[in-house]
Amino acid sequence: MNTASQTPRQMRRLERREKRTSLPLLQHSAAVPVNPWPPVALLSTDELQALHAASLRILREVGLRFLDAEALQLWQAAGARVDHARSHVWIEEELLQQCLATAPQEFVWRARNPQRNIRVGGNAIAFGPSGGMVYVTDLERGRRVGDSADYENLLRLTHMLPMLHFGNWEQVTAQDEPVSTRHLRRLYSGFTLSDKAMLEGAQGRIITADAVEMARIAFGGTLPAEPVIGDVINVNSPLTYDDRMLGGLITYARAGQVCIITPFILAGAMSPISIAAALAQQNAEALAGIALTQLVRPGAPVVYGGFTTNTDMRSGSPAFGTPEGAWALLAGAQLARHYRLPYRGSGSLTSSKLADAQGATETMWNLWPCVLGHANLVMHAAGWLEGGLTVSFEKLMIDAEQLAMFAHFMRGFPIDDSSLALESIAAVGPGGHHFGTAHTQARFDSEFFATALADRTGYDSWQAGGARDTAQRAHGMWRQLLAQYSEPPMDPALREELRAYVARRSIELRDAQLFT
Amino acid sequence: MNTASQTPRQMRRLERREKRTSLPLLQHSAAVPVNPWPPVALLSTDELQALHAASLRILREVGLRFLDAEALQLWQAAGARVDHARSHVWIEEELLQQCLATAPQEFVWRARNPQRNIRVGGNAIAFGPSGGMVYVTDLERGRRVGDSADYENLLRLTHMLPMLHFGNWEQVTAQDEPVSTRHLRRLYSGFTLSDKAMLEGAQGRIITADAVEMARIAFGGTLPAEPVIGDVINVNSPLTYDDRMLGGLITYARAGQVCIITPFILAGAMSPISIAAALAQQNAEALAGIALTQLVRPGAPVVYGGFTTNTDMRSGSPAFGTPEGAWALLAGAQLARHYRLPYRGSGSLTSSKLADAQGATETMWNLWPCVLGHANLVMHAAGWLEGGLTVSFEKLMIDAEQLAMFAHFMRGFPIDDSSLALESIAAVGPGGHHFGTAHTQARFDSEFFATALADRTGYDSWQAGGARDTAQRAHGMWRQLLAQYSEPPMDPALREELRAYVARRSIELRDAQLFT
């Protein structure tokens, strides 16, 4: 269209339409935010020491089970007391401290696109999408078992959303793919549809070995010195590391890839009911797994993860977004800092079945503590519903805007002569207004966080626009976003090599037992 | 019903019904929570000083307008430079500091029921309901102009909800009452339907004088030494105190009642667009009003209020629950602490038209900073919608539960031998579970925050229960609550005296101009 032939009115209309389609959610910074303020500390030094001392006693006196022969051998070789028949290991403080000494305080997680590398540690707070869901839901199609198309669409959205800093992850299981080849397809899509830092389930040795191999291909044939892939190692609390997780831990750590050691504790079920006990146990479990990564490969990148919340004692269900969970998040961050380790928290956890008020408040009970406590990796930061069974396209949008708000919040605001604008205050004086001043006009478009989702119109306009709630507004947004997706560039030779790897391994793994 | 004749199964059913009707929302503590952790500080000492210095320059060089003759005389008598023709006052630092020196660092706001007295200051964080709404909404009747029945129902709910610590307030205007007598009816209902600490609009001298007189009656004929009533004094920003607010300020301060001095600043409209300038101006405005209360009566209880947020520059509407608002809340708290003054924040501010995800997230962008920054009085802590035009019965319930969660959060968790439960951890060992242990069973009912609103059931149960969202669940809750309301006791003679006062003044004020 030739702008010269348009009236000013037509041009304004066009500009407005342009603005509408430029998707404000994509305008936010993609930089990993850094929290400039000291982390909020719940625990006194004495309390921190009490938790530390209690976890040392658990490691030494109670011990843990490691259901994997190689893990038991590693512990024995390092001098721990091991009961092979019972797969039981007791860990003394000295050995623990030796192991912790080699764990890096922070590291860089490389992405295929170097601009999307993320720093893990310090005061950097990186957000990633949800993972591990069985169901997917959106307002049009409703709740259903996830398939490849859903998995790939969630990947595309994660790739596009600038406030998600990492994480091509198995957001939803592609149930239409055979189990034996699912991870291969998942990795292929992950590496080709997005160029952000990659996660792949630490489920045994086969999947993780394939993940490392495909990462090697995606990175041009040689793994970089920094890690490029990894995932969560969940402890089977209380005090048990199962064979799948240990196979994943050993494979990733040996390859210098990321292990995010995360006890999964619902206080009252997997630990004693009191949060102090849950934290002491969490700490013992996390430190044991972290130590093991260092026995596998000193210096292997590792993250201290916390996923401790309470049980709903009436129903036996997990309770997410609770005061107890917030305590655990903040205290867990303090513990990780005490050991000079990066910390992993979780963002959008909720039991709600809808992207409604419960979904939002429970999410905020996680996100605020993550930001305040300096959780370096905030996993599941957007899209969770239903205790992690379902990922919601609409909640992904709603949470993503919250993440962008937190990133903006962490930038803080300058206090200097220019921002204090005393001449402007004097010039307007009492009783005037500041809409039209040069100071305000110069910053009109850029000063404030620009919301894509909040409706600030008057009641009548809102009614006239269909009286839509937040989730309904978010629905249009993700569809619009997906429509604008374009694949990030990749060397065709690498892509072909990935494809060939998948083809070859798909045949090899046809009848394999994967989770060993 | 004779329990002896019941089967165990019937008894369990009865107990369950009993539990359902005992309204979990009423089980929470009514104590004003105290934040045990240091307040979150955004500003460095230098930044705080820069804001302080900028506001001193505004007071000295730009000055403020005080649109009330008595206020101008007070300033002049105290030695300030006053331009009576322009109602303009310039304030030097020395005078300001003299005034601030007599303002109390904290005080007790007395309620008719002494158990409901609230401490204002220190690390105590008291929550109150919304005020000043024109419309009221609930899921059954929809949005409508408020009337006396709505006003009284909101009063009853405020009275019952233990997490609302103060505030019989004009939550919604009773449009069915004539303007001239509305405040009299409002005060009468406030004093009789609830025994919590009372607020009454600081609108000129007549309303506030009636408020003080009726408080005197309600408190048995003599005002206690501590304040028993008061309200917000909004600054007509930029830099203007209007006649209504000054009449209220002078009347309340003279009677030793509470003035909550609150500049109402939307950055970009009532102040320069930058948050630093908005805060410098807020600080100048707040300090000027606080100083005036001390000129009226040295030692008068006064609160430093902040209500600074940004304008939505596209629509010109206020933007609530934003990162900018959170900065202002936290920095405002630091400024108030710097002057050793109690601080007032706001809780449930939102632009949303519904108790949906937007309503919830925006509310949490206020509540977290209020709690973290130690806002001593959190006004509008529950029920806001639509930028303060509408109060929602359902959102009142949703927000109230959040307040209870914050109160629980602030209690923290003990770390001691009992809570660390090392014997329990050892006894269960790796791989077991803690549901049935003596440690867990002894704390089964009391350890965790008990939610009334969050749905943690599985998807199928939730579907079978009607697939209700949070607001729908909240609807049943406030209706159930109201049905259980009973009026707090009051000496019939005092009640009669209040009634007679209202009757007499209703005649006297029939044709009065109230807002002077």
Boltz contact constraints between the chains, C-beta under 6 A:
constraints:
  - contact:
      token1: [A, 47]
      token2: [B, 415]
      max_distance: 6.0
  - contact:
      token1: [A, 50]
      token2: [B, 415]
      max_distance: 6.0
  - contact:
      token1: [A, 54]
      token2: [B, 420]
      max_distance: 6.0
  - contact:
      token1: [A, 58]
      token2: [B, 425]
      max_distance: 6.0
  - contact:
      token1: [A, 62]
      token2: [B, 425]
      max_distance: 6.0
  - contact:
      token1: [A, 62]
      token2: [B, 426]
      max_distance: 6.0
  - contact:
      token1: [A, 64]
      token2: [B, 430]
      max_distance: 6.0
  - contact:
      token1: [A, 65]
      token2: [B, 430]
      max_distance: 6.0
  - contact:
      token1: [A, 239]
      token2: [B, 430]
      max_distance: 6.0
  - contact:
      token1: [A, 240]
      token2: [B, 430]
      max_distance: 6.0
  - contact:
      token1: [A, 240]
      token2: [B, 431]
      max_distance: 6.0
  - contact:
      token1: [A, 268]
      token2: [B, 440]
      max_distance: 6.0
  - contact:
      token1: [A, 269]
      token2: [B, 433]
      max_distance: 6.0
  - contact:
      token1: [A, 269]
      token2: [B, 435]
      max_distance: 6.0
  - contact:
      token1: [A, 271]
      token2: [B, 434]
      max_distance: 6.0
  - contact:
      token1: [A, 272]
      token2: [B, 421]
      max_distance: 6.0
  - contact:
      token1: [A, 272]
      token2: [B, 424]
      max_distance: 6.0
  - contact:
      token1: [A, 272]
      token2: [B, 434]
      max_distance: 6.0
  - contact:
      token1: [A, 272]
      token2: [B, 439]
      max_distance: 6.0
  - contact:
      token1: [A, 273]
      token2: [B, 440]
      max_distance: 6.0
  - contact:
      token1: [A, 273]
      token2: [B, 443]
      max_distance: 6.0
  - contact:
      token1: [A, 273]
      token2: [B, 447]
      max_distance: 6.0
  - contact:
      token1: [A, 274]
      token2: [B, 419]
      max_distance: 6.0
  - contact:
      token1: [A, 275]
      token2: [B, 413]
      max_distance: 6.0
  - contact:
      token1: [A, 276]
      token2: [B, 415]
      max_distance: 6.0
  - contact:
      token1: [A, 276]
      token2: [B, 419]
      max_distance: 6.0
  - contact:
      token1: [A, 276]
      token2: [B, 420]
      max_distance: 6.0
  - contact:
      token1: [A, 277]
      token2: [B, 420]
      max_distance: 6.0
  - contact:
      token1: [A, 277]
      token2: [B, 421]
      max_distance: 6.0
  - contact:
      token1: [A, 280]
      token2: [B, 420]
      max_distance: 6.0
  - contact:
      token1: [A, 281]
      token2: [B, 425]
      max_distance: 6.0
  - contact:
      token1: [A, 310]
      token2: [B, 448]
      max_distance: 6.0
  - contact:
      token1: [A, 312]
      token2: [B, 456]
      max_distance: 6.0
  - contact:
      token1: [A, 313]
      token2: [B, 444]
      max_distance: 6.0
  - contact:
      token1: [A, 315]
      token2: [B, 456]
      max_distance: 6.0
  - contact:
      token1: [A, 317]
      token2: [B, 456]
      max_distance: 6.0
  - contact:
      token1: [A, 322]
      token2: [B, 449]
      max_distance: 6.0
  - contact:
      token1: [A, 323]
      token2: [B, 405]
      max_distance: 6.0
  - contact:
      token1: [A, 323]
      token2: [B, 408]
      max_distance: 6.0
  - contact:
      token1: [A, 323]
      token2: [B, 409]
      max_distance: 6.0
  - contact:
      token1: [A, 323]
      token2: [B, 449]
      max_distance: 6.0
  - contact:
      token1: [A, 324]
      token2: [B, 448]
      max_distance: 6.0
  - contact:
      token1: [A, 326]
      token2: [B, 409]
      max_distance: 6.0
  - contact:
      token1: [A, 327]
      token2: [B, 413]
      max_distance: 6.0
  - contact:
      token1: [A, 351]
      token2: [B, 456]
      max_distance: 6.0
  - contact:
      token1: [A, 353]
      token2: [B, 459]
      max_distance: 6.0
  - contact:
      token1: [A, 353]
      token2: [B, 462]
      max_distance: 6.0
  - contact:
      token1: [A, 354]
      token2: [B, 469]
      max_distance: 6.0
  - contact:
      token1: [A, 355]
      token2: [B, 357]
      max_distance: 6.0
  - contact:
      token1: [A, 356]
      token2: [B, 469]
      max_distance: 6.0
  - contact:
      token1: [A, 356]
      token2: [B, 470]
      max_distance: 6.0
  - contact:
      token1: [A, 357]
      token2: [B, 355]
      max_distance: 6.0
  - contact:
      token1: [A, 357]
      token2: [B, 360]
      max_distance: 6.0
  - contact:
      token1: [A, 357]
      token2: [B, 398]
      max_distance: 6.0
  - contact:
      token1: [A, 357]
      token2: [B, 470]
      max_distance: 6.0
  - contact:
      token1: [A, 358]
      token2: [B, 454]
      max_distance: 6.0
  - contact:
      token1: [A, 358]
      token2: [B, 470]
      max_distance: 6.0
  - contact:
      token1: [A, 360]
      token2: [B, 357]
      max_distance: 6.0
  - contact:
      token1: [A, 360]
      token2: [B, 360]
      max_distance: 6.0
  - contact:
      token1: [A, 360]
      token2: [B, 361]
      max_distance: 6.0
  - contact:
      token1: [A, 361]
      token2: [B, 360]
      max_distance: 6.0
  - contact:
      token1: [A, 361]
      token2: [B, 402]
      max_distance: 6.0
  - contact:
      token1: [A, 364]
      token2: [B, 364]
      max_distance: 6.0
  - contact:
      token1: [A, 368]
      token2: [B, 368]
      max_distance: 6.0
  - contact:
      token1: [A, 398]
      token2: [B, 357]
      max_distance: 6.0
  - contact:
      token1: [A, 402]
      token2: [B, 361]
      max_distance: 6.0
  - contact:
      token1: [A, 405]
      token2: [B, 323]
      max_distance: 6.0
  - contact:
      token1: [A, 408]
      token2: [B, 323]
      max_distance: 6.0
  - contact:
      token1: [A, 409]
      token2: [B, 323]
      max_distance: 6.0
  - contact:
      token1: [A, 409]
      token2: [B, 326]
      max_distance: 6.0
  - contact:
      token1: [A, 413]
      token2: [B, 275]
      max_distance: 6.0
  - contact:
      token1: [A, 413]
      token2: [B, 327]
      max_distance: 6.0
  - contact:
      token1: [A, 415]
      token2: [B, 47]
      max_distance: 6.0
  - contact:
      token1: [A, 415]
      token2: [B, 50]
      max_distance: 6.0
  - contact:
      token1: [A, 415]
      token2: [B, 276]
      max_distance: 6.0
  - contact:
      token1: [A, 419]
      token2: [B, 274]
      max_distance: 6.0
  - contact:
      token1: [A, 419]
      token2: [B, 276]
      max_distance: 6.0
  - contact:
      token1: [A, 420]
      token2: [B, 54]
      max_distance: 6.0
  - contact:
      token1: [A, 420]
      token2: [B, 276]
      max_distance: 6.0
  - contact:
      token1: [A, 420]
      token2: [B, 277]
      max_distance: 6.0
  - contact:
      token1: [A, 420]
      token2: [B, 280]
      max_distance: 6.0
  - contact:
      token1: [A, 421]
      token2: [B, 272]
      max_distance: 6.0
  - contact:
      token1: [A, 421]
      token2: [B, 274]
      max_distance: 6.0
  - contact:
      token1: [A, 421]
      token2: [B, 277]
      max_distance: 6.0
  - contact:
      token1: [A, 424]
      token2: [B, 272]
      max_distance: 6.0
  - contact:
      token1: [A, 425]
      token2: [B, 58]
      max_distance: 6.0
  - contact:
      token1: [A, 425]
      token2: [B, 62]
      max_distance: 6.0
  - contact:
      token1: [A, 425]
      token2: [B, 281]
      max_distance: 6.0
  - contact:
      token1: [A, 426]
      token2: [B, 62]
      max_distance: 6.0
  - contact:
      token1: [A, 430]
      token2: [B, 64]
      max_distance: 6.0
  - contact:
      token1: [A, 430]
      token2: [B, 65]
      max_distance: 6.0
  - contact:
      token1: [A, 430]
      token2: [B, 239]
      max_distance: 6.0
  - contact:
      token1: [A, 430]
      token2: [B, 240]
      max_distance: 6.0
  - contact:
      token1: [A, 431]
      token2: [B, 240]
      max_distance: 6.0
  - contact:
      token1: [A, 433]
      token2: [B, 269]
      max_distance: 6.0
  - contact:
      token1: [A, 434]
      token2: [B, 271]
      max_distance: 6.0
  - contact:
      token1: [A, 434]
      token2: [B, 272]
      max_distance: 6.0
  - contact:
      token1: [A, 435]
      token2: [B, 269]
      max_distance: 6.0
  - contact:
      token1: [A, 439]
      token2: [B, 272]
      max_distance: 6.0
  - contact:
      token1: [A, 440]
      token2: [B, 268]
      max_distance: 6.0
  - contact:
      token1: [A, 440]
      token2: [B, 273]
      max_distance: 6.0
  - contact:
      token1: [A, 443]
      token2: [B, 273]
      max_distance: 6.0
  - contact:
      token1: [A, 444]
      token2: [B, 313]
      max_distance: 6.0
  - contact:
      token1: [A, 447]
      token2: [B, 273]
      max_distance: 6.0
  - contact:
      token1: [A, 448]
      token2: [B, 310]
      max_distance: 6.0
  - contact:
      token1: [A, 448]
      token2: [B, 324]
      max_distance: 6.0
  - contact:
      token1: [A, 449]
      token2: [B, 322]
      max_distance: 6.0
  - contact:
      token1: [A, 449]
      token2: [B, 323]
      max_distance: 6.0
  - contact:
      token1: [A, 454]
      token2: [B, 358]
      max_distance: 6.0
  - contact:
      token1: [A, 456]
      token2: [B, 312]
      max_distance: 6.0
  - contact:
      token1: [A, 456]
      token2: [B, 315]
      max_distance: 6.0
  - contact:
      token1: [A, 456]
      token2: [B, 317]
      max_distance: 6.0
  - contact:
      token1: [A, 456]
      token2: [B, 351]
      max_distance: 6.0
  - contact:
      token1: [A, 459]
      token2: [B, 353]
      max_distance: 6.0
  - contact:
      token1: [A, 462]
      token2: [B, 353]
      max_distance: 6.0
  - contact:
      token1: [A, 469]
      token2: [B, 354]
      max_distance: 6.0
  - contact:
      token1: [A, 469]
      token2: [B, 356]
      max_distance: 6.0
  - contact:
      token1: [A, 470]
      token2: [B, 356]
      max_distance: 6.0
  - contact:
      token1: [A, 470]
      token2: [B, 357]
      max_distance: 6.0
  - contact:
      token1: [A, 470]
      token2: [B, 358]
      max_distance: 6.0
